[in-house]
Amino acid sequence: MLKKWLEHIEEGLIAFLLAAMTVVTFAQVVARYVFNYSFVWALELTMYFFGALIFLGISYGVRVGAHIGVDAFVRILPARAAHKLAILSTLLCILYAAIVVYGAWIYVDKIHTIGIMAQDLPIPQWVPRVVLPLGYALLIWRLGEVLWNLLRGGHASLLGDEVADAMKLLGDDDSKGDAA
């Protein structure tokens, strides 16, 4: 129940950020070219929204298997070796994400301590930058889910399968063609 609720919040935030970026950018274009006026804060706000979208989207990509990578070597390994390599790579990804969370937390704390303000918006710099440690903490949680599934003997992958996705889409197109 809690997991589904958090997934909906994650998806809602990503959708909100994408929509907000679009609205702010559209309003800026209309204001500039129709009314010869410019919102000073629009570019900075859009950059903050885009950064948040990226750092929240990293963990979402792990959840839905959308990340791409080079897995040619893993595919030629026996299943047992590939499984062990998947566990090792997931552990290394968790370690990397933990290092980023730690460094990002120090970075955000220093910005907070110094009291740096945003350039064009009346907010402290640490507020939009806190998404960096939060996004990577969320990534650790998602990688933990992958690791748990792997340790239980299940199949999990950090990468998407472009070939399988393409074949599935091709199959969907074929079924539409047969009905016509």
Accessible surface in RSA format (square Angstrom, percent):
REM  Atomic radii and reference values for relative SASA: ProtOr
REM  Chains: A
REM  Algorithm: Lee & Richards
REM  Probe-radius: 1.40
REM  Slices: 20
REM RES _ NUM      All-atoms   Total-Side   Main-Chain    Non-polar    All polar
REM                ABS   REL    ABS   REL    ABS   REL    ABS   REL    ABS   REL
RES MET A   1   202.46 104.8 158.62 105.0  43.84 104.4 133.41 113.4  69.05  91.5
RES LEU A   2   120.01  66.8 113.68  81.3   6.33  15.9 116.41  81.8   3.61   9.7
RES LYS A   3   108.41  52.9 104.81  64.3   3.60   8.6  55.68  50.1  52.73  56.2
RES LYS A   4   129.35  63.1 129.35  79.4   0.00   0.0  81.64  73.5  47.71  50.8
RES TRP A   5   146.72  58.9 143.87  69.6   2.85   6.7 118.88  63.4  27.85  45.2
RES LEU A   6    61.71  34.4  58.57  41.9   3.14   7.9  58.57  41.1   3.14   8.4
RES GLU A   7    18.80  10.8  18.80  14.2   0.00   0.0   2.69   5.2  16.11  13.2
RES HIS A   8   118.18  64.6 110.12  76.5   8.06  20.6  79.19  81.6  38.99  45.4
RES ILE A   9    69.98  39.8  63.06  47.0   6.91  16.7  69.22  49.8   0.75   2.0
RES GLU A  10     7.65   4.4   3.90   3.0   3.75   8.9   7.41  14.3   0.24   0.2
RES GLU A  11    66.76  38.3  60.88  46.1   5.88  14.0  24.02  46.5  42.74  34.9
RES GLY A  12    38.77  47.8   0.00   N/A  38.77  47.8  33.81  92.8   4.95  11.1
RES LEU A  13    78.93  44.0  76.54  54.8   2.39   6.0  77.39  54.4   1.53   4.1
RES ILE A  14    29.23  16.6  29.23  21.8   0.00   0.0  29.23  21.0   0.00   0.0
RES ALA A  15    60.88  56.0  50.96  78.6   9.92  22.6  57.58  81.1   3.30   8.7
RES PHE A  16   118.07  59.1 111.58  69.1   6.50  16.9 117.42  71.2   0.65   1.9
RES LEU A  17    12.04   6.7  12.04   8.6   0.00   0.0  12.04   8.5   0.00   0.0
RES LEU A  18    96.61  53.8  96.61  69.1   0.00   0.0  96.61  67.8   0.00   0.0
RES ALA A  19    55.61  51.1  47.77  73.7   7.84  17.8  55.11  77.6   0.50   1.3
RES ALA A  20    14.12  13.0   7.50  11.6   6.62  15.1  13.81  19.5   0.31   0.8
RES MET A  21    28.72  14.9  28.26  18.7   0.46   1.1  28.49  24.2   0.23   0.3
RES THR A  22    84.69  60.2  78.08  79.2   6.61  15.8  65.91  88.5  18.78  28.4
RES VAL A  23    97.68  64.3  95.48  86.4   2.20   5.3  97.49  84.7   0.18   0.5
RES VAL A  24    20.00  13.2  17.11  15.5   2.88   6.9  19.56  17.0   0.44   1.2
RES THR A  25    64.51  45.9  62.14  63.0   2.37   5.6  58.08  78.0   6.43   9.7
RES PHE A  26   137.06  68.6 132.61  82.1   4.45  11.6 136.62  82.8   0.44   1.3
RES ALA A  27    39.24  36.1  33.32  51.4   5.92  13.5  37.68  53.1   1.56   4.1
RES GLN A  28    23.43  13.1  23.43  17.1   0.00   0.0  16.85  35.9   6.58   5.0
RES VAL A  29    71.83  47.3  70.84  64.1   0.99   2.4  71.83  62.4   0.00   0.0
RES VAL A  30    45.65  30.0  44.15  40.0   1.50   3.6  45.65  39.7   0.00   0.0
RES ALA A  31     7.37   6.8   6.57  10.1   0.81   1.8   7.16  10.1   0.21   0.6
RES ARG A  32   112.34  47.2 107.21  54.7   5.13  12.2  30.75  42.0  81.59  49.4
RES TYR A  33   166.98  78.0 133.67  76.1  33.31  86.7  96.25  72.3  70.73  87.2
RES VAL A  34   101.64  66.9  71.16  64.4  30.48  73.4  74.90  65.1  26.73  72.5
RES PHE A  35   141.75  70.9 117.96  73.1  23.80  61.9 123.92  75.1  17.83  51.0
RES ASN A  36   141.56  97.6 116.85 112.9  24.71  59.5  29.32  70.6 112.24 108.5
RES TYR A  37   130.94  61.1 125.30  71.3   5.63  14.7  87.99  66.1  42.95  52.9
RES SER A  38    46.80  39.5  36.88  49.2   9.91  22.8  29.11  62.0  17.69  24.8
RES PHE A  39    57.78  28.9  54.26  33.6   3.51   9.1  55.42  33.6   2.36   6.7
RES VAL A  40   111.20  73.2  95.81  86.7  15.38  37.1 101.89  88.5   9.30  25.2
RES TRP A  41    95.66  38.4  95.66  46.3   0.00   0.0  74.91  39.9  20.75  33.7
RES ALA A  42     2.60   2.4   2.53   3.9   0.07   0.2   2.60   3.7   0.00   0.0
RES LEU A  43   127.84  71.2 122.84  87.9   5.01  12.6 126.47  88.8   1.37   3.7
RES GLU A  44    11.67   6.7  10.74   8.1   0.92   2.2   7.50  14.5   4.17   3.4
RES LEU A  45    39.50  22.0  39.50  28.3   0.00   0.0  39.50  27.7   0.00   0.0
RES THR A  46    24.47  17.4  24.47  24.8   0.00   0.0  22.45  30.2   2.01   3.0
RES MET A  47   110.85  57.4 100.57  66.6  10.28  24.5  73.93  62.9  36.92  48.9
RES TYR A  48    32.92  15.4  26.56  15.1   6.36  16.5  28.14  21.1   4.77   5.9
RES PHE A  49    36.64  18.3  36.64  22.7   0.00   0.0  36.64  22.2   0.00   0.0
RES PHE A  50   100.90  50.5 100.90  62.5   0.00   0.0 100.90  61.2   0.00   0.0
RES GLY A  51    19.86  24.5   0.00   N/A  19.86  24.5  19.72  54.1   0.14   0.3
RES ALA A  52    14.95  13.7  14.84  22.9   0.11   0.2  14.84  20.9   0.11   0.3
RES LEU A  53    29.43  16.4  27.53  19.7   1.89   4.8  27.53  19.3   1.89   5.1
RES ILE A  54    79.58  45.3  71.84  53.5   7.74  18.6  78.05  56.2   1.53   4.1
RES PHE A  55    51.37  25.7  51.34  31.8   0.03   0.1  51.34  31.1   0.03   0.1
RES LEU A  56    18.97  10.6  18.97  13.6   0.00   0.0  18.97  13.3   0.00   0.0
RES GLY A  57    23.93  29.5   0.00   N/A  23.93  29.5  17.36  47.6   6.57  14.7
RES ILE A  58    39.24  22.3  37.17  27.7   2.07   5.0  38.73  27.9   0.51   1.4
RES SER A  59     0.00   0.0   0.00   0.0   0.00   0.0   0.00   0.0   0.00   0.0
RES TYR A  60    68.77  32.1  68.77  39.1   0.00   0.0  35.03  26.3  33.74  41.6
RES GLY A  61     6.79   8.4   0.00   N/A   6.79   8.4   6.79  18.6   0.00   0.0
RES VAL A  62    12.70   8.4   7.48   6.8   5.22  12.6   7.52   6.5   5.18  14.0
RES ARG A  63    60.32  25.3  28.61  14.6  31.71  75.5  24.04  32.9  36.28  22.0
RES VAL A  64    76.20  50.1  42.13  38.1  34.07  82.1  50.48  43.9  25.72  69.8
RES GLY A  65    23.72  29.2   0.00   N/A  23.72  29.2  14.79  40.6   8.93  20.0
RES ALA A  66    64.48  59.3  37.81  58.4  26.67  60.7  46.25  65.1  18.24  48.3
RES HIS A  67    63.82  34.9  60.11  41.8   3.71   9.5  39.81  41.0  24.02  27.9
RES ILE A  68   135.10  76.9 114.88  85.6  20.22  48.7 114.88  82.7  20.22  54.9
RES GLY A  69    40.07  49.4   0.00   N/A  40.07  49.4  20.83  57.2  19.24  43.1
RES VAL A  70   147.19  96.9 113.94 103.2  33.25  80.1 118.02 102.5  29.17  79.1
RES ASP A  71    34.93  24.5  33.67  33.5   1.26   3.0   6.87  16.2  28.06  28.0
RES ALA A  72    67.56  62.1  59.12  91.2   8.44  19.2  64.67  91.1   2.89   7.6
RES PHE A  73   128.59  64.3 122.30  75.7   6.29  16.4 126.07  76.4   2.52   7.2
RES VAL A  74    53.56  35.2  52.06  47.1   1.49   3.6  52.06  45.2   1.49   4.0
RES ARG A  75   145.04  60.9 111.93  57.1  33.10  78.8  57.16  78.1  87.88  53.3
RES ILE A  76   138.07  78.6 105.58  78.7  32.50  78.3 112.21  80.8  25.86  70.2
RES LEU A  77    46.91  26.1  33.73  24.1  13.18  33.1  34.07  23.9  12.84  34.5
RES PRO A  78    93.54  68.2  81.01  73.8  12.53  45.6  93.35  77.1   0.19   1.2
RES ALA A  79    88.62  81.5  69.10 106.6  19.52  44.4  76.71 108.0  11.90  31.5
RES ARG A  80   179.00  75.2 170.14  86.7   8.86  21.1  68.78  94.0 110.22  66.8
RES ALA A  81    39.40  36.2  31.77  49.0   7.63  17.4  35.90  50.6   3.49   9.3
RES ALA A  82    19.83  18.2  18.18  28.1   1.64   3.7  18.53  26.1   1.29   3.4
RES HIS A  83    56.72  31.0  51.82  36.0   4.91  12.5  36.94  38.1  19.78  23.0
RES LYS A  84   117.57  57.4 111.89  68.7   5.68  13.5  67.80  61.0  49.77  53.0
RES LEU A  85    56.86  31.7  53.75  38.5   3.10   7.8  56.22  39.5   0.64   1.7
RES ALA A  86    26.11  24.0  20.50  31.6   5.61  12.8  25.73  36.2   0.39   1.0
RES ILE A  87    32.41  18.4  32.41  24.1   0.00   0.0  32.41  23.3   0.00   0.0
RES LEU A  88    91.65  51.0  90.64  64.8   1.02   2.6  91.54  64.3   0.11   0.3
RES SER A  89    41.75  35.3  39.80  53.1   1.94   4.5  34.07  72.6   7.67  10.8
RES THR A  90     0.53   0.4   0.53   0.5   0.00   0.0   0.00   0.0   0.53   0.8
RES LEU A  91    85.31  47.5  80.87  57.9   4.44  11.2  81.15  57.0   4.16  11.2
RES LEU A  92   100.14  55.8  95.82  68.5   4.33  10.9  96.10  67.5   4.04  10.9
RES CYS A  93    47.66  36.1  43.16  48.1   4.50  10.6   7.82  19.8  39.84  43.0
RES ILE A  94    34.98  19.9  34.98  26.1   0.00   0.0  34.98  25.2   0.00   0.0
RES LEU A  95   102.53  57.1  99.40  71.1   3.13   7.9 102.43  71.9   0.10   0.3
RES TYR A  96   129.77  60.6 127.72  72.7   2.05   5.3  93.97  70.6  35.80  44.1
RES ALA A  97     0.09   0.1   0.09   0.1   0.00   0.0   0.09   0.1   0.00   0.0
RES ALA A  98    42.24  38.8  36.35  56.1   5.90  13.4  37.61  53.0   4.64  12.3
RES ILE A  99   106.43  60.6 101.79  75.8   4.65  11.2 104.88  75.5   1.55   4.2
RES VAL A 100    31.48  20.7  25.89  23.4   5.59  13.5  31.04  27.0   0.44   1.2
RES VAL A 101    35.11  23.1  35.11  31.8   0.00   0.0  35.11  30.5   0.00   0.0
RES TYR A 102   152.25  71.1 148.28  84.4   3.97  10.3 112.26  84.4  39.99  49.3
RES GLY A 103    34.75  42.8   0.00   N/A  34.75  42.8  29.19  80.1   5.55  12.4
RES ALA A 104     5.74   5.3   0.52   0.8   5.22  11.9   3.41   4.8   2.33   6.2
RES TRP A 105   146.73  58.9 146.65  71.0   0.08   0.2 123.45  65.8  23.28  37.8
RES ILE A 106    67.21  38.2  65.12  48.5   2.09   5.0  66.81  48.1   0.39   1.1
RES TYR A 107    95.92  44.8  92.50  52.6   3.42   8.9  75.95  57.1  19.97  24.6
RES VAL A 108     6.74   4.4   6.74   6.1   0.00   0.0   6.74   5.9   0.00   0.0
RES ASP A 109    73.65  51.6  69.74  69.4   3.91   9.3   9.19  21.6  64.46  64.3
RES LYS A 110   124.78  60.9 123.41  75.7   1.37   3.3  68.21  61.4  56.57  60.3
RES ILE A 111    12.98   7.4  12.85   9.6   0.13   0.3  12.85   9.3   0.13   0.4
RES HIS A 112    99.18  54.2  88.98  61.8  10.20  26.1  53.91  55.6  45.27  52.7
RES THR A 113   104.36  74.2  74.67  75.7  29.70  70.8  69.15  92.9  35.21  53.2
RES ILE A 114   126.72  72.1  94.49  70.4  32.23  77.7 100.93  72.7  25.79  70.0
RES GLY A 115    44.37  54.7   0.00   N/A  44.37  54.7  25.68  70.5  18.69  41.9
RES ILE A 116    76.62  43.6  70.37  52.4   6.25  15.1  76.37  55.0   0.25   0.7
RES MET A 117   105.60  54.7  90.94  60.2  14.66  34.9  76.19  64.8  29.40  39.0
RES ALA A 118     9.80   9.0   0.00   0.0   9.80  22.3   0.00   0.0   9.80  26.0
RES GLN A 119   165.38  92.5 131.73  96.3  33.66  80.1  42.55  90.6 122.84  93.2
RES ASP A 120    62.59  43.8  38.50  38.3  24.09  57.0   6.72  15.8  55.88  55.7
RES LEU A 121    25.07  14.0  20.61  14.7   4.46  11.2  21.85  15.3   3.23   8.7
RES PRO A 122   121.19  88.3  94.56  86.2  26.63  96.8 101.74  84.0  19.45 120.9
RES ILE A 123    55.36  31.5  55.21  41.1   0.15   0.4  55.36  39.9   0.00   0.0
RES PRO A 124    44.41  32.4  44.41  40.5   0.00   0.0  44.41  36.7   0.00   0.0
RES GLN A 125    20.86  11.7  20.86  15.2   0.00   0.0   3.17   6.7  17.69  13.4
RES TRP A 126    80.95  32.5  80.95  39.2   0.00   0.0  75.28  40.1   5.67   9.2
RES VAL A 127    64.10  42.2  58.72  53.2   5.38  13.0  58.84  51.1   5.25  14.3
RES PRO A 128    23.51  17.1   6.14   5.6  17.37  63.1  17.07  14.1   6.44  40.0
RES ARG A 129    84.50  35.5  80.55  41.1   3.94   9.4  10.90  14.9  73.60  44.6
RES VAL A 130    35.64  23.5  35.64  32.3   0.00   0.0  35.64  31.0   0.00   0.0
RES VAL A 131    22.12  14.6  21.84  19.8   0.28   0.7  22.12  19.2   0.00   0.0
RES LEU A 132    40.42  22.5  40.42  28.9   0.00   0.0  40.42  28.4   0.00   0.0
RES PRO A 133     4.25   3.1   3.61   3.3   0.63   2.3   4.03   3.3   0.22   1.3
RES LEU A 134   102.22  56.9  97.90  70.0   4.32  10.9  97.90  68.8   4.32  11.6
RES GLY A 135     0.26   0.3   0.00   N/A   0.26   0.3   0.00   0.0   0.26   0.6
RES TYR A 136    25.70  12.0  25.70  14.6   0.00   0.0   2.57   1.9  23.13  28.5
RES ALA A 137    45.24  41.6  37.99  58.6   7.25  16.5  39.04  55.0   6.20  16.4
RES LEU A 138    41.59  23.2  37.34  26.7   4.25  10.7  40.70  28.6   0.89   2.4
RES LEU A 139    15.11   8.4  15.11  10.8   0.00   0.0  15.11  10.6   0.00   0.0
RES ILE A 140    49.50  28.2  48.82  36.4   0.68   1.6  48.82  35.2   0.68   1.8
RES TRP A 141    82.57  33.1  75.37  36.5   7.19  16.9  61.02  32.5  21.55  35.0
RES ARG A 142     1.64   0.7   0.82   0.4   0.81   1.9   0.54   0.7   1.09   0.7
RES LEU A 143     4.85   2.7   4.85   3.5   0.00   0.0   4.85   3.4   0.00   0.0
RES GLY A 144    27.72  34.2   0.00   N/A  27.72  34.2  23.42  64.3   4.30   9.6
RES GLU A 145    49.36  28.3  39.82  30.1   9.54  22.7  32.86  63.6  16.49  13.5
RES VAL A 146    17.16  11.3  14.75  13.4   2.41   5.8  17.10  14.9   0.06   0.2
RES LEU A 147    24.54  13.7  24.54  17.6   0.00   0.0  24.54  17.2   0.00   0.0
RES TRP A 148   152.94  61.4 151.38  73.3   1.56   3.7 139.73  74.5  13.21  21.4
RES ASN A 149    48.78  33.6  48.78  47.1   0.00   0.0  11.58  27.9  37.20  36.0
RES LEU A 150     4.29   2.4   3.56   2.5   0.72   1.8   3.56   2.5   0.72   1.9
RES LEU A 151   108.22  60.3  76.89  55.0  31.33  78.8  78.67  55.3  29.54  79.5
RES ARG A 152   159.71  67.1 120.61  61.5  39.10  93.1  41.26  56.4 118.45  71.8
RES GLY A 153    58.81  72.5   0.00   N/A  58.81  72.5  28.45  78.1  30.36  68.0
RES GLY A 154    25.00  30.8   0.00   N/A  25.00  30.8  23.61  64.8   1.39   3.1
RES HIS A 155   164.74  90.0 138.72  96.4  26.03  66.6 100.34 103.4  64.40  74.9
RES ALA A 156    16.46  15.1   5.49   8.5  10.96  24.9  11.65  16.4   4.81  12.7
RES SER A 157    54.39  46.0  36.54  48.8  17.84  41.1  26.48  56.4  27.91  39.1
RES LEU A 158    32.03  17.8  26.65  19.1   5.38  13.5  26.75  18.8   5.28  14.2
RES LEU A 159    51.34  28.6  43.44  31.1   7.91  19.9  43.44  30.5   7.91  21.3
RES GLY A 160    12.54  15.5   0.00   N/A  12.54  15.5   7.82  21.5   4.72  10.6
RES ASP A 161    54.09  37.9  49.33  49.1   4.76  11.2  22.43  52.8  31.65  31.6
RES GLU A 162    93.11  53.5  87.95  66.5   5.15  12.3  62.21 120.3  30.90  25.2
RES VAL A 163   108.60  71.5 105.83  95.8   2.78   6.7 108.59  94.4   0.01   0.0
RES ALA A 164    49.75  45.7  38.96  60.1  10.79  24.5  45.29  63.8   4.47  11.8
RES ASP A 165    72.61  50.9  72.18  71.8   0.42   1.0  21.70  51.1  50.90  50.8
RES ALA A 166    56.19  51.7  48.20  74.4   8.00  18.2  51.92  73.1   4.27  11.3
RES MET A 167   115.24  59.7 108.60  71.9   6.64  15.8  85.16  72.4  30.08  39.8
RES LYS A 168   136.10  66.4 125.27  76.9  10.83  25.8  81.50  73.4  54.60  58.2
RES LEU A 169   113.06  63.0 112.85  80.7   0.21   0.5 112.86  79.3   0.20   0.5
RES LEU A 170    92.98  51.8  89.95  64.3   3.04   7.6  92.17  64.7   0.81   2.2
RES GLY A 171    37.25  45.9   0.00   N/A  37.25  45.9  30.83  84.6   6.42  14.4
RES ASP A 172    68.74  48.2  67.59  67.3   1.15   2.7  14.52  34.2  54.23  54.1
RES ASP A 173    86.98  60.9  78.01  77.6   8.97  21.2  22.11  52.0  64.86  64.7
RES ASP A 174    80.88  56.7  75.39  75.0   5.50  13.0  26.43  62.2  54.46  54.3
RES SER A 175    66.85  56.5  55.54  74.1  11.31  26.1  45.59  97.1  21.27  29.8
RES LYS A 176   144.16  70.3 131.87  80.9  12.29  29.3  87.85  79.1  56.31  60.0
RES GLY A 177    50.59  62.4   0.00   N/A  50.59  62.4  34.61  95.0  15.98  35.8
RES ASP A 178   125.44  87.9  93.55  93.1  31.90  75.4  34.92  82.2  90.52  90.3
RES ALA A 179    92.83  85.4  51.20  79.0  41.63  94.7  63.19  89.0  29.64  78.5
RES ALA A 180   120.66 110.9  52.11  80.4  68.55 155.9  84.90 119.6  35.76  94.7
END  Absolute sums over single chains surface
CHAIN  1 A    12199.9      10414.4       1785.5       8960.3       3239.6
END  Absolute sums over all chains
TOTAL         12199.9      10414.4       1785.5       8960.3       3239.6
